[in-house]
Amino acid sequence: MTPFEYVTVLISIILGLGITQIVSGIADMVQRWQEVKLYWPHLLWIVFVFFLHIQEWWVLYEMRSVSTWMLPTFLFTILYPINLFILARILFPTTYMDSGTDFKSFYFDNFRKFFVWAAILVALSIADNLFVNDYTWKDQIVQLLLLFVILFIAFKNFRQEWLHKVVVLVLTVLLFAVLSLVEWAIKN
């Protein structure tokens, strides 16, 4: 077993747990179909976080050339999947109400927690780009702007529905635009 294979086992498990949270949450929604009131921005966040899990697992393969892993590097690398798991968990209620669950209310009751953890995710990505991928601050203007916007919405507690709809739509479009630009081939 190579060091990469050894390290990626735990990372893959954590990513799998996050995907399990999402798939189980969707299954719970389907199972309680008559009892839930869906909210499309919330559903888009679910899709968004799901694809972030898949993207992280896929991009992790680029680290296969690292022959020596140090514990600090591993701990830093594992923070992103852990954060993704937390985001996936925040997206779903721990219990469903007997009278039904309104996901619009659930979203607005929890968006600040979600946005804070999303900001941590963006900050981790910026740090990874700076210290691992040799990007400069100038190369990350979009990420820095995103970090600022997410934190601003979370800490100012903006509850304007139009703003939340715009944010999730723009981020989902950006995610799929980036995904369409990436070469999705695994090569030796």
FIVEXLUM-870674 format. One record per atom (N, C-alpha, C, O, CB): x, z, y. Coordinates in steps of 0.001 Angstrom, whole numbers, plus 500000, padded with zeros to 6 digits. Last residue first. Glycine has a CB too. Layout:
XZY
...
END
This chain:
497405484824507539
498588485605507115
499700485440508096
500773486015507915
499063485187505725
494423485089509509
495510484310508922
496623485260508479
496750486368508999
496052483254509934
491120484827510273
492135485761509781
493179484931509049
492878484186508117
491510486872508838
489536483627513135
490130483325511834
491143484394511480
491937484809512324
490792481931511834
488241483303515631
487754484247514625
488246483891513231
487475483859512272
486235484292514637
489399483263518790
489531482584517505
489223483596516422
489883484630516320
490957481965517316
487132483769521476
488121484309520555
488171483461519298
487145482999518798
487806485773520207
485003482854522910
486331482359523279
487427482781522295
488518482210522291
486687482847524663
482764484159522050
482812482716521816
484187482127522136
484507481026521688
481747482019522649
483239486738522942
483264486475521501
483354484989521200
483955484595520201
482028487059520836
482816486329525669
484156486662525183
484262486367523693
485260485811523235
484487488143525461
480068485836525578
480964484831526148
482391485069525662
483092484128525290
480907484859527694
479116488203524533
478994487000523715
479834485845524275
480262484971523521
477527486581523619
479806489914526702
480313490152525351
480255488880524513
481232488520523858
479516491270524669
478313488781528810
479781488796528853
480388488998527473
481363488339527113
480269489891529791
475715489304527853
476148487911528073
477671487840528107
478263486945527504
475553487345529399
475838492098527881
475597491389526621
476024489930526739
476632489385525818
474109491476526223
476236492613530608
477253493001529624
477075492296528292
478057491934527644
477221494495529408
473846491569531682
475143491022532094
476216491363531066
477016490504530693
475545491561533483
471913493225530388
471900491762530235
473257491162530563
473767490334529808
470827491139531131
472612495783531263
472693495470529833
472664493962529595
473333493474528684
471541496141529072
472264495444534088
473545495864533511
473640495468532039
474637494883531617
473728497383533659
469547494737534351
470597493811534785
471924494159534114
472628493274533628
470750493842536323
468289497057533391
468055495765532736
469152494771533086
469634494043532218
466685495198533135
469162498925535230
469534499082533820
469325497779533047
470104497449532153
468717500216533174
467936497907537537
469385498032537463
469855498138536012
470838497506535623
469853499251538262
465202498124536987
465789496795537179
467303496845537038
467899495924536479
465407496231538553
464799500920536960
464709500152535728
465379498790535859
466058498348534932
463258499978535328
466641503351538402
465911502129538694
465978501217537464
467047500813537009
466493501417539960
468059505633538208
466980505455537236
466140504216537525
465058504048536963
466090506681537220
471236506867538592
470334505786538980
469307505547537882
469675505282536738
471122504492539273
473090509009538742
471821509146538018
470784508104538470
469618508425538696
471257510558538215
475586509002539612
474556508965540668
473158509054540074
472168509159540798
474684507679541506
476868508920537163
476986510121537986
476012510152539159
475658511228539642
478385510240538502
476088506383536066
475920507642535330
475907508841536265
475023509692536166
477032507806534299
476779504522538033
475382504622537576
475143505967536887
474115506609537105
475036503454536606
479556505033538158
478709505171539345
477243505351538952
476555506227539476
478864503945540261
480442504362535605
480547505743536078
479637505999537271
479021507059537375
481988506066536450
479841501600535642
479253502478534624
479296503934535076
478309504658534947
479991502319533279
481439500717537822
479980500546537827
479311501504536848
478320502148537191
479608499096537478
484085501370536942
483531501923538184
482002501860538187
481343502845538520
484091501166539401
484281499803534621
484440501254534559
483813501917535782
483096502910535660
485927501629534453
484016497237535766
483033497726534803
483082499251534698
482043499909534688
483274497092533424
486380497159537249
485082497061537925
483975497601537025
483100498339537480
484782495597538324
488198497250535137
488183498314536145
486871498328536922
486324499392537213
489357498147537112
487585494851533807
487440496126533115
487372497292534105
486577498214533927
488601496331532138
488226492995535823
486859493058535294
486618494401534610
485573495021534806
486601491898534302
490987493475536162
490061493680537277
488624493826536774
487886494690537250
490157492512538276
493252493308534567
492083494048534100
491087494353535215
490422495389535193
492521495334533455
495516492249535569
494882491522534472
493550492136534053
492807491543533271
495812491474533283
496365494209537309
495767492994537868
495047492169536799
494078491472537099
496841492143538541
497586495984535603
496328496386536249
495595495164536786
494368495087536730
496596497392537393
498725494001532777
498921494726534029
497554495152534565
496512494742534055
499686493848535077
499327494335529256
498592493783530384
498966494588531627
499459495712531531
497044493812530129
500533495145526801
501363494753527959
500597494000529045
501159493115529690
502509493895527490
499190496293524701
499142494833524824
499879494288526039
499851493082526282
497721494387524880
499734499042525018
499957498380523735
500083496870523910
500974496244523336
498821498704522764
499271499838527655
500389500414526917
500697499727525597
501821499824525105
500119501841526660
497098498290528719
498293498598529509
499491498954528632
500591498441528835
498003499742530466
495198498146526665
495727496912527247
497020497160528030
497930496332528004
494681496275528162
494741500876526296
495281500075525205
495897498785525746
496986498386525333
494183499755524175
493588501474528796
494845502111528392
495524501327527270
496740501137527289
494590503558527943
491250499913528603
492224499665529679
493580500247529297
494606499586529456
491736500277531023
490043501175526422
490397499759526346
491440499397527406
492391498665527132
489143498885526514
489581503700527478
490463503546526319
490933502103526170
492088501851525830
489750503999525042
487743502978529475
489035503573529852
490041503467528699
491216503178528924
488849505056530261
485611502118527877
486277501156528768
487656501690529174
488627500934529213
485405500879530036
484989504584526655
485354503426525841
486108502390526679
487123501850526239
484096502794525214
484236506078528863
485415506495528092
485914505338527232
487121505137527095
485086507724527204
481930504655529489
483052504658530434
484339505090529736
485406504530529989
482754505592531629
480372505342527307
480739503925527487
481916503816528455
482800502981528266
479523503095528015
480033508031527835
480812507651526657
481216506179526710
482281505808526215
480014507929525381
478474507711530165
479745508452530223
480623508074529035
481817507825529199
479492509986530239
476263506313529144
477139505660530110
478480506387530246
479514505742530425
476451505582531466
475112508258527432
475561506971526897
476559506314527847
477592505811527405
474358506036526657
474438510219529272
475388510517528186
475981509219527645
477188509106527431
474692511313527039
472584508699530791
473786509256531430
474845509605530385
476026509320530587
473426510509532259
470488508030529054
471405506985529520
472672507545530152
473731506924530057
470705506095530513
468547509793528074
469888509828527486
470890508852528090
472048508845527674
469787509560526043
466128509386529262
466538510777529043
468001510872528622
468628511917528793
465650511430527984
465917506655529127
466152507254530434
466487508741530344
467077509294531273
464940507058531313
465500506386526313
466636505761526992
466932506462528308
468078506823528574
466364504275527238
463088507772525920
464298508209525237
465534507661525942
466506508388526145
464278507764523768
461378506140527435
461601507537527832
462880508068527208
463669508737527875
460407508419527424
461666503855525834
461954503795527269
462231505201527789
463210505423528503
460774503145528050
460806504630523346
462230504406523545
462609504176525007
463781504299525362
462670503233522726
458716506983522321
458780505984523385
460256505786523727
460884506661524323
457943506426524657
457444507782519274
458647507844520094
458634506674521054
458549505517520644
459931507832519222
454702509801518084
455351508535518379
456555508734519282
456662509747519974
454368507574519021
453824512219517348
452888511402518124
453485510048518485
452824509235519130
452476512137519393
456048513281516151
454875512990515319
453898512071516043
453229511246515420
454168514289514917
459192511891517104
458017512696517437
456849512297516530
456686511125516188
457634512522518938
462116512020515173
461057511222515773
459858512124516012
459558513009515210
460677510009514871
465400513213515807
464087513360515164
463097512478515899
463231512227517096
463609514853515161
467501512128517110
467800512847515869
466511513116515093
466531513231513868
468535514178516171
467276508766518386
466876510184518381
467224510845517046
467237510198515999
465359510320518659
470085506701519155
468909506989518339
468565508472518393
469452509324518439
469140506550516889
472404506409520643
471345505399520789
470053505727520057
469026505098520311
471844504087520304
474288508247519899
473496508535521097
472305507586521229
471306507929521861
474376508442522346
475543506915517772
474706508095517501
473776508415518668
472626508805518467
475587509307517198
476982504938519071
475940504552518109
474999505714517854
473790505521517732
476567504078516783
478759506562520529
477799505690521224
476654505290520296
475491505305520697
478505504428521763
480186507659518374
479395508529519250
478367507713520023
477219508136520156
480310509295520227
481424505323517382
480502506083516541
479599506967517395
478389507021517173
481277506939515526
483056504696519575
481990503777519175
480958504482518305
479756504268518466
482573502574518426
484810506872519430
483932506727520587
482784505773520288
481653506019520708
484721506234521796
486112506225517069
485367507482517176
484367507401518321
483216507816518184
486328508674517384
487344503767517780
486275503807516775
485456505103516809
484243505076516601
486871503631515397
489120504901519831
488128503864520134
487020503825519078
485845503849519445
488810502490520231
490813506717518481
489884507190519520
488783506177519815
487632506559520026
490648507499520804
492636505491516862
491388505946516233
490366506452517263
489185506596516944
491691507054515224
494813505016518520
494076503882517954
492719504305517416
491753503548517508
494886503224516846
495732507615518981
495223506815520092
494357505668519570
493292505388520119
496387506265520943
496523508266516381
495488509065517055
494898508301518236
493688508342518460
496069510411517535
498553506334515969
497355506344515140
496221507100515827
495085506626515853
497657506969513777
500381507172517899
499823505818517956
498529505739517156
497540505157517602
500840504788517426
500998509773516957
500365509573518275
499730508183518431
498662508048519029
501399509779519378
502113509116514333
500854509842514471
500238509673515865
499031509445515950
501075511318514179
503278505767513946
503536507147514346
502187507821514573
501224507162514964
504438507219515636
504016503283511660
502948503945512412
503364505379512694
503755506113511786
501597503903511635
505683500344511254
505851501791511321
504772502369512218
504637501991513382
507264502170511842
504801497757511410
505351498214510135
505551499722510096
505586500315509018
506665497523509861
502370495734512564
503013497014512865
503494497611511546
502689497930510672
502029497998513614
500928493594511741
502380493411511826
503111494699512198
504340494749512151
502705492333512840
498263494265511934
498855494238510596
500372494100510639
501045494454509671
498262493100509787
496798494200514205
497839495226514141
498549495249512786
499346496149512518
497238496591514428
494771492433513873
495934491969514641
497085492970514592
498223492621514904
495537491714516092
492760493862512713
493637493101511820
494875492583512552
495905492324511929
492873491931511201
491203494767514816
492156495696514208
493158494961513312
494296495408513173
491409496764513397
489345492833515266
490554492808516086
491628493737515519
492821493512515723
490224493203517528
487336493644513441
487978492337513321
489313492308514051
490305491813513515
487063491244513863
486584496163514375
487075496019513010
487855494712512853
488904494680512210
485905496070512011
485735495436516954
486857496360516775
487447496240515369
488666496220515200
486407497808517039
483539493756516358
484701493228517075
485920494129516871
487022493631516641
484390493088518577
481794495598515164
482299494452514388
483558493891515037
484532493585514350
481217493345514273
481360497328517366
481890497820516091
482526496684515283
483647496805514790
480772498490515270
480238495549519190
481513496188519516
482164496766518262
483384496702518111
481308497294520566
477851494947517903
478884493913517971
480234494470518407
481273493923518035
478456492816518923
476565497453518270
476811496924516926
477929495883516961
478848495930516143
475520496306516338
476360497536521033
477241498502520363
477540498058518933
478649498265518439
476600499907520358
474504495377521397
475799495409522069
476779496318521323
477900495909521019
475636495881523522
472248496216519984
472949494981519588
474367494982520145
475317494629519445
472180493724520083
471658498494521551
471902498626520113
472688497413519609
473677497564518892
470560498770519336
471182497333524012
472318498247523870
472671498430522399
473846498512522043
472003499611524518
468829495953523363
470047495193523681
471289496072523594
472341495610523151
469942494579525081
467097498114523030
467413497269521876
468667496434522128
469474496231521221
466228496349521548
467014498972525694
467557499862524658
467950499051523418
469009499277522832
466520500961524279
465693496803526863
467083497115527238
467764498044526232
468957497906525960
467118497754528623
463122496899525436
464102495850525169
465505496147525702
466468495767525036
463621494571525757
461755499412523650
462150499107525034
463311498128524945
464375498478524434
462552500420525850
458960500319521529
460298499792521781
460493499485523262
459535499321524016
460542498534520944
457448502976520353
457244502021521441
458635501567521862
459393502323522469
456429502658522660
456426503893517068
457440503745518115
457009502708519148
456321501730518854
458794503349517502
454577503936515051
454746505163515824
455726505026516976
455853505945517786
455197506261514925
454609501642513585
453357501961514278
453519503149515228
452689503347516115
452256502259513261
457253501804512499
456853500716513389
455604501051514213
455558500769515411
456605499461512579
458922503362511009
457924504022511857
457323503035512875
456939503425513978
458561505226512593
460620501520509834
459782502345508972
458664503021509765
457572503228509237
460632503396508262
461919500548512094
461056499651511314
460097500469510454
458912500153510357
461906498702510424
463337502823512833
462393502212513779
461403501316513035
460204501330513313
463151501393514858
464926503184510570
463953504217510946
462901503659511903
461718503983511795
464669505418511592
466473500852510773
465583501031509615
464525502093509909
463362501929509542
466396501425508358
467887501473513089
466970500327513098
465980500446511945
464791500176512112
467754498992513001
469352503653512087
468457503816513229
467437502696513322
466262502937513600
469254503884514507
470848502396510092
469869503432509732
468865503656510858
467672503828510610
470581504751509396
472411500733511723
471519500138510722
470455501143510290
469288500783510139
472324499652509494
473751502710513268
472951501660513889
471944501085512900
470759500967513211
473854500548514428
475052504288511350
474151504899512334
473206503853512926
472006504094513064
474962505579513459
476625502314510124
475570502985509358
474569503650510299
473362503580510066
476177504033508397
478406501814512164
477491500739511761
476339501323510958
475200500878511094
478233499656510934
479698504308512094
478991503861513296
477989502763512988
476864502776513487
479979503372514337
480811504231509525
479843505279509859
479032504905511108
477828505155511169
480567506621510080
482570502083509840
481449501974508910
480384503024509167
479191502747509042
481940502090507490
484403503245511593
483606502101512050
482394501909511151
481305501606511638
484459500815512077
485388505167509787
484722505593511025
483873504459511582
482739504688512001
485759506050512078
486502503477507830
485445504428507472
484674504853508720
483444504894508707
486040505668506760
488446502145509304
487321501387508752
486168502310508355
484999501963508526
487777500568507538
490179504274509784
489546503588510912
488326502813510426
487283502829511079
490550502637511615
491004504843507169
490234505833507928
489520505192509113
488377505538509409
491149506958508417
492283502360506567
491233502910505710
490372503884506501
489147503767506507
491841503609504475
494354501795508274
493058501158508536
491940501668507640
490766501432507926
493181499672508369
496537503177507188
495955503598508469
494550503028508651
493657503723509135
496855503158509635
497054501675504844
496796503107504788
496056503580506043
495063504302505951
498113503879504623
497576499125505847
496446499334504937
496061500818504887
494879501161504888
496792498821503517
499900499706507350
498692499183508000
497463499428507131
496431499886507621
498843497677508293
501736500458505355
501295501433506354
500010500982507063
499135501802507341
502406501666507384
500612499103502158
501389499039503396
500906500118504364
499799500635504216
501276497633504047
500851500000498824
500000500000500000
500894500000501235
501821500803501341
499033501225500000
END
